[in-house]
């Protein structure tokens, strides 16, 4: 589906990551699963720009709680 190999350039990795939510959404639709695009939630990241900060974890949890509450 989508993969990032060792040695990818920043640009090619960015292109892959831009397509990832669409690929996951199509996969969820194909299998009848729900999908939430956490990339659209503007989650605060830590100093490395990859991992969630402490506030980012709280924000992610709050968003997921809303998503899960909407499933029942």
C-alpha positions in Angstrom: 0.0 0.0 0.0 2.3 2.8 1.2 5.8 2.4 2.6 8.8 4.5 3.4 12.1 2.8 2.7 15.4 3.7 4.4 17.3 6.4 2.4 14.2 8.2 1.1 14.6 11.9 0.5 12.6 14.4 2.6 10.6 15.3 -0.5 9.7 11.7 -1.4 8.8 10.9 2.2 6.6 14.0 2.3 4.8 12.9 -0.9 4.2 9.5 0.6 2.9 11.0 3.9 0.6 13.3 2.0 -1.0 10.3 0.3 -1.2 8.1 3.4 -4.5 9.4 4.8 -6.2 8.9 1.4 -4.9 5.4 1.1 -6.0 4.5 4.6 -9.4 6.0 4.0 -9.9 4.0 0.8 -8.8 0.8 2.6 -11.2 1.5 5.4 -14.0 2.0 2.9 -13.1 -1.2 1.1 -13.4 -3.2 4.3 -16.3 -1.3 5.8 -14.3 0.2 8.6 -14.6 3.6 10.2 -11.8 6.1 9.5 -10.6 9.2 11.4 -7.9 11.4 9.9 -5.9 12.4 12.9 -3.6 14.3 10.5 -6.3 16.9 10.2 -6.4 17.5 14.0 -3.4 19.8 14.3 -1.8 17.8 17.1 1.1 19.5 18.9 4.4 17.7 18.3 7.5 17.4 20.5 10.9 18.9 19.7 11.6 16.3 17.0 8.6 17.2 14.9 7.5 13.6 14.7 6.2 12.5 18.1 3.3 14.0 20.0 4.1 16.4 22.8 2.4 16.0 26.2 -0.3 18.4 25.1 -0.5 16.6 21.7 -1.3 13.3 23.5 -4.1 15.0 25.4 -5.5 16.6 22.3 -5.3 13.3 20.4 -7.1 11.5 23.2 -9.9 14.1 23.3 -10.4 13.9 19.5 -10.4 10.1 19.6 -13.0 10.1 22.5 -15.2 12.3 20.3 -14.8 9.9 17.3 -15.5 6.8 19.4 -18.5 8.4 21.1 -19.9 9.0 17.6 -19.7 5.3 16.7 -22.2 4.1 19.2 
